[in-house]
Amino acid sequence: MHHRNLGNSGVKVSPLCLGAMTFGEADEQSFMHGVGATESTSLAIMDRALEAGINFIDTADVYGQDGLSERVLGRWLKDRGVRDQIVLATKFRFRMGDGANDAGASRYHIVRAVEASLRRLNTERIDLYQIHMQDTATPIEETLRALDSLIAQGKVAYIGASNYLAYRLSDAIWTSRLHGLERFVTLQAQYSLLVRDLEREHIPLLKHQGLGLLPWSPLAGGFLSGKYRRSQTAPPGSRLEKWQARYEALDQERNWSILEAVQSVAEQAGLTVAQTALAWLLHQSAVTSVIFGARSVEQLDENLRAADAFLSGEQLATLDNAAKLELGYPYEFIRNVQSAW
């Protein structure tokens, strides 16, 4: 498996990143209830991923109740003794308690959140510490100074952002430069053949500033997994059977047309639908590593093949055209005028 630089940093990561959101069986209070993997299955998935060359694992304090995903991952790291073989990523920002300061990106919350994550993960450092979503109630300089200090203390190696507006991300980059603070090396954001909104502002910004893109939900919540068919209900046991409202929102002509194009290219390339959707992302120049989840070792093995899958220029064009994003104003206006002049 060929490794890539994590954004503009020097650390190398696998092109596929194992997402740990489904690790552990969450109780009914968690949004992950009923769609996770048992702890034993989660441990087997991580064992197989490491064996296959995956060295990048992403989680968050909010996955599962009371940091469940981090705790499962932490037990695996300790029991297997593989901490230094893994580039470990986690996130903070969302609510982890009932207190007024149990959420957000303030210095007060960050210094508590990182200590809690370090304990759960059984480690002395987090390799990529990411703010899970921008916090408009906290000045970006406060957040960056807190993260900068964590790097100085050796508790964090690199920092990243997730779910940021493009102008907020640009503001963070320039704030770091202005004050000589550590800067984000990655953006974790939703990106797939179905969801290409990043192509308007974010991807040009990432390329210009050298940040790596870590797509989440690369299969659009499972819609591009190959399980779903037009005019049929979600199959029993699937994630979208539980998340029925999301499945109904995806039930659009554009999405079914994209899925059919992916199915066609998959047949040509000798791949599965999921492998093809993941391979398309890996062919995008802004992408560093694609975050994918698995609820079984078999599902993991299927997705792993995407790391070495090749799509021809014609096949990529077929997928691009089927999933074409209408950029709208002013993007298309500028492009058209620029090309004419």
Secondary structure by P-SEA (a helix, b strand, c coil): cccccccccccccccbbbbcccccccccccccccccccaaaaaaaaaaaaaacccbbbbcccccccaaaaaaaaaaaaaaccccccbbbbbcccccccccccccccaaaaaaaaaaaaaaaccccccbbbcccccccccaaaaaaaaaaaaaaccccccccccccaaaaaaaaaaaaaacccccccccccccccccccccccaaaaaaabbbbbbcccccccccccccccccccccccccccaaaaaaaaccaaaaaaaaaaaaaaaaacccaaaaaaaaaaacccccbbbbbbccaaaaaaaaacccccccaaaaaaaaaaaccccccaaaaaaaaaaac
